[in-house]
């Protein structure tokens, strides 16, 4: 179960990174949206690390 959860988090992490990449490529990126996305990406990373450290 834990491995599946980590894999799901990794998938979400990659999807958020893709959103960040798309937003950064726009002519006028939304800084507020980028901040929220980067914060979410960090939260997912922290959660993955918390699950794999045990």
Secondary structure, 3 states (H helix, E strand, C coil): CHHHHHHHHHHHHHHHHHHHHHHHHCCCCCHHHHHHHHHHHHHHHHHHHHHHHC
